[in-house]
Amino acid sequence: MKLDRDSKVYTVIFTFVSSFLFLLILSGLNVLTAQQVKKNQELFTIRAVLNAIAIDYSTEEEAINIFNSKIKIEEKESYKLFSTDVNGKVVYAILFNGSGLWGNISGVLAVNSDVSRIVGIDFISQSETPGLGGRIEESWFKDQFRNEALIDDKVSVSTTKVSDSKDDGQVDAITGATLTSKSIEKIIATYIPIIKRLLGVK
């Protein structure tokens, strides 16, 4: 039976078949790329852990080898805790998730053994405004947290110029992105007590 292309039945059948084929193609692509997406996510996490802990690497392969050979992983209270020895001192790191201005911010926060200083911070994913809040991924912003003292279990993000001291627990906010900067402050203040509890640090 030949269908009239102007009929409603033809339109319904054509729409159904087109949608089915489109979904079939998308499902196939999803299956084909799922493994690569998972691999990329694992690599982002590995790089963030090493960056936060301040372990240098040159290539992705080297990063993976260092991570697999030097980083110890523990599951505590549903949190993933990483640890390693850096220059004779134990460093701990934890995966974090928190709210930014426009969406979730995930990354890695590393601290020293008595949780008195931040060793480093790095980000895995964020959806902040490019050129503004998205600048949290820039080296100058992350480097401010390197070896910064924790005052009352937090680091304050200031909108006024702060000193270069690593003992005052203060870093500069990103100009024009105060709310995103404050989100990082809040994330740190949330996760430091968690790390202390997991490590049994008072």
Kinemage of the C-alpha trace (Angstrom):
@kinemage 1
@onewidth
@group {chain A} dominant
@subgroup {mainchain}
@vectorlist {calphas} color= white
{ca met a 1} P 0.000 0.000 0.000
{ca lys a 2} L 1.389 3.351 -1.019
{ca leu a 3} L 0.961 6.118 1.527
{ca asp a 4} L 0.092 9.659 0.558
{ca arg a 5} L 2.962 11.878 1.753
{ca asp a 6} L 0.481 14.552 2.705
{ca ser a 7} L -1.541 12.215 4.927
{ca lys a 8} L -1.420 12.200 8.717
{ca val a 9} L -0.544 8.496 8.780
{ca tyr a 10} L 2.540 9.110 6.639
{ca thr a 11} L 3.593 11.965 8.898
{ca val a 12} L 3.222 9.824 12.028
{ca ile a 13} L 5.118 6.868 10.538
{ca phe a 14} L 7.882 9.087 9.143
{ca thr a 15} L 8.288 10.866 12.487
{ca phe a 16} L 8.372 7.563 14.382
{ca val a 17} L 10.952 5.966 12.069
{ca ser a 18} L 13.137 9.091 12.033
{ca ser a 19} L 13.048 9.369 15.829
{ca phe a 20} L 13.810 5.662 16.227
{ca leu a 21} L 16.810 5.841 13.893
{ca phe a 22} L 18.065 8.995 15.614
{ca leu a 23} L 17.830 7.359 19.051
{ca leu a 24} L 19.519 4.229 17.704
{ca ile a 25} L 22.437 6.276 16.389
{ca leu a 26} L 22.750 8.218 19.654
{ca ser a 27} L 22.674 5.018 21.704
{ca gly a 28} L 25.376 3.518 19.524
{ca leu a 29} L 27.575 6.599 19.879
{ca asn a 30} L 27.022 6.592 23.635
{ca val a 31} L 28.162 2.974 23.903
{ca leu a 32} L 31.193 3.629 21.698
{ca thr a 33} L 32.306 6.709 23.652
{ca ala a 34} L 31.391 5.596 27.202
{ca gln a 35} L 34.730 3.892 27.778
{ca gln a 36} L 36.704 6.903 26.541
{ca val a 37} L 34.617 9.286 28.655
{ca lys a 38} L 35.286 7.149 31.740
{ca lys a 39} L 38.995 7.058 30.939
{ca asn a 40} L 39.081 10.848 30.533
{ca gln a 41} L 37.278 11.372 33.852
{ca glu a 42} L 39.768 9.102 35.613
{ca leu a 43} L 42.656 11.005 34.030
{ca phe a 44} L 41.191 14.369 35.121
{ca thr a 45} L 40.988 13.042 38.686
{ca ile a 46} L 44.546 11.666 38.607
{ca arg a 47} L 45.937 14.949 37.328
{ca ala a 48} L 43.961 16.961 39.903
{ca val a 49} L 45.234 14.783 42.770
{ca leu a 50} L 48.859 15.120 41.658
{ca asn a 51} L 48.489 18.862 41.045
{ca ala a 52} L 46.932 19.457 44.466
{ca ile a 53} L 49.603 17.402 46.203
{ca ala a 54} L 52.299 19.211 44.151
{ca ile a 55} L 53.762 16.190 42.391
{ca asp a 56} L 55.207 17.101 38.999
{ca tyr a 57} L 54.675 15.033 35.846
{ca ser a 58} L 55.340 15.644 32.162
{ca thr a 59} L 52.963 13.354 30.306
{ca glu a 60} L 49.634 11.658 30.907
{ca glu a 61} L 51.374 8.289 30.998
{ca glu a 62} L 53.812 9.522 33.625
{ca ala a 63} L 50.943 10.940 35.697
{ca ile a 64} L 49.163 7.581 35.642
{ca asn a 65} L 52.340 5.693 36.592
{ca ile a 66} L 53.102 8.063 39.483
{ca phe a 67} L 49.522 7.894 40.718
{ca asn a 68} L 49.407 4.097 40.612
{ca ser a 69} L 52.791 3.658 42.307
{ca lys a 70} L 52.834 6.449 44.897
{ca ile a 71} L 49.266 7.341 45.838
{ca lys a 72} L 47.439 5.323 48.483
{ca ile a 73} L 43.627 5.372 48.292
{ca glu a 74} L 41.250 4.718 51.189
{ca glu a 75} L 37.454 4.751 51.333
{ca lys a 76} L 36.221 6.296 54.586
{ca glu a 77} L 32.606 7.188 55.317
{ca ser a 78} L 31.888 7.200 51.555
{ca tyr a 79} L 34.737 9.680 50.988
{ca lys a 80} L 37.784 8.867 48.891
{ca leu a 81} L 40.970 9.824 50.731
{ca phe a 82} L 44.340 9.935 48.985
{ca ser a 83} L 47.706 9.976 50.734
{ca thr a 84} L 51.395 9.914 49.851
{ca asp a 85} L 54.819 10.902 51.119
{ca val a 86} L 56.232 14.146 49.745
{ca asn a 87} L 59.770 15.013 50.825
{ca gly a 88} L 59.409 12.915 53.961
{ca lys a 89} L 56.045 14.400 54.943
{ca val a 90} L 52.650 12.726 54.589
{ca val a 91} L 50.110 14.643 52.511
{ca tyr a 92} L 46.397 13.854 52.379
{ca ala a 93} L 43.885 14.802 49.700
{ca ile a 94} L 40.147 14.474 49.320
{ca leu a 95} L 37.718 14.784 46.416
{ca phe a 96} L 35.215 17.582 46.922
{ca asn a 97} L 31.926 18.686 45.393
{ca gly a 98} L 30.282 21.990 46.100
{ca ser a 99} L 28.012 24.647 44.654
{ca gly a 100} L 29.404 27.484 42.589
{ca leu a 101} L 27.481 30.435 41.189
{ca trp a 102} L 26.091 28.518 38.206
{ca gly a 103} L 26.573 24.869 39.064
{ca asn a 104} L 28.658 22.183 40.691
{ca ile a 105} L 32.380 22.623 41.308
{ca ser a 106} L 34.389 19.452 41.859
{ca gly a 107} L 38.062 19.018 42.575
{ca val a 108} L 40.748 17.921 44.996
{ca leu a 109} L 41.835 19.543 48.250
{ca ala a 110} L 45.195 18.506 49.752
{ca val a 111} L 46.390 19.217 53.287
{ca asn a 112} L 49.365 18.453 55.515
{ca ser a 113} L 49.270 15.670 58.101
{ca asp a 114} L 47.963 17.768 61.006
{ca val a 115} L 45.538 19.668 58.759
{ca ser a 116} L 47.013 23.029 59.678
{ca arg a 117} L 47.828 24.072 56.104
{ca ile a 118} L 46.487 23.577 52.626
{ca val a 119} L 49.054 21.843 50.457
{ca gly a 120} L 47.136 22.663 47.299
{ca ile a 121} L 43.843 22.724 45.454
{ca asp a 122} L 42.879 21.763 41.910
{ca phe a 123} L 39.642 21.478 39.986
{ca ile a 124} L 38.168 18.606 38.003
{ca ser a 125} L 35.040 20.296 36.662
{ca gln a 126} L 33.209 23.599 36.965
{ca ser a 127} L 30.612 25.560 35.013
{ca glu a 128} L 31.399 29.095 36.116
{ca thr a 129} L 31.397 32.067 33.733
{ca pro a 130} L 34.399 31.987 31.363
{ca gly a 131} L 36.707 34.934 31.997
{ca leu a 132} L 35.180 35.512 35.439
{ca gly a 133} L 34.377 32.660 37.834
{ca gly a 134} L 35.956 30.225 35.401
{ca arg a 135} L 39.306 31.784 36.322
{ca ile a 136} L 39.416 29.606 39.436
{ca glu a 137} L 41.299 27.173 37.220
{ca glu a 138} L 44.069 29.685 36.506
{ca ser a 139} L 47.412 28.965 38.154
{ca trp a 140} L 47.674 32.324 39.928
{ca phe a 141} L 44.422 31.678 41.802
{ca lys a 142} L 45.217 28.096 42.774
{ca asp a 143} L 48.807 28.958 43.723
{ca gln a 144} L 47.537 31.345 46.409
{ca phe a 145} L 46.287 28.344 48.389
{ca arg a 146} L 49.612 26.491 48.205
{ca asn a 147} L 50.911 26.077 51.798
{ca glu a 148} L 48.389 28.621 53.101
{ca ala a 149} L 47.640 28.347 56.820
{ca leu a 150} L 44.173 27.313 57.919
{ca ile a 151} L 42.698 29.732 60.435
{ca asp a 152} L 39.702 28.302 62.295
{ca asp a 153} L 39.547 25.512 59.693
{ca lys a 154} L 39.221 27.839 56.748
{ca val a 155} L 40.936 30.156 54.293
{ca ser a 156} L 39.237 33.510 53.799
{ca val a 157} L 38.860 34.860 50.273
{ca ser a 158} L 39.234 38.644 50.426
{ca thr a 159} L 37.996 41.248 47.948
{ca thr a 160} L 40.735 43.628 49.074
{ca lys a 161} L 44.425 43.103 48.420
{ca val a 162} L 45.880 40.722 50.970
{ca ser a 163} L 49.480 40.249 52.007
{ca asp a 164} L 51.771 37.636 50.517
{ca ser a 165} L 52.018 35.930 53.908
{ca lys a 166} L 51.203 32.226 54.008
{ca asp a 167} L 50.289 32.458 57.691
{ca asp a 168} L 47.233 34.732 57.671
{ca gly a 169} L 44.767 32.316 56.072
{ca gln a 170} L 43.759 34.801 53.391
{ca val a 171} L 43.848 34.827 49.585
{ca asp a 172} L 42.642 37.268 46.938
{ca ala a 173} L 39.234 36.873 45.321
{ca ile a 174} L 38.901 36.989 41.552
{ca thr a 175} L 37.949 40.480 40.424
{ca gly a 176} L 34.367 40.451 39.162
{ca ala a 177} L 33.762 36.933 40.475
{ca thr a 178} L 33.378 37.431 44.200
{ca leu a 179} L 30.545 34.916 44.542
{ca thr a 180} L 32.499 32.136 42.850
{ca ser a 181} L 35.554 32.985 44.964
{ca lys a 182} L 33.428 32.817 48.098
{ca ser a 183} L 32.102 29.447 46.921
{ca ile a 184} L 35.663 28.095 47.072
{ca glu a 185} L 36.005 29.515 50.585
{ca lys a 186} L 32.790 27.742 51.592
{ca ile a 187} L 33.876 24.430 50.007
{ca ile a 188} L 37.163 24.501 51.919
{ca ala a 189} L 35.378 25.365 55.174
{ca thr a 190} L 33.053 22.406 54.571
{ca tyr a 191} L 35.717 19.820 53.786
{ca ile a 192} L 38.448 20.669 56.316
{ca pro a 193} L 36.351 19.403 59.275
{ca ile a 194} L 35.553 16.289 57.227
{ca ile a 195} L 39.251 15.596 56.599
{ca lys a 196} L 40.001 16.164 60.297
{ca arg a 197} L 37.316 13.696 61.287
{ca leu a 198} L 38.533 11.072 58.808
{ca leu a 199} L 42.124 11.442 60.024
{ca gly a 200} L 41.227 11.678 63.706
{ca val a 201} L 42.813 15.139 63.976
{ca lys a 202} L 41.507 17.424 66.715
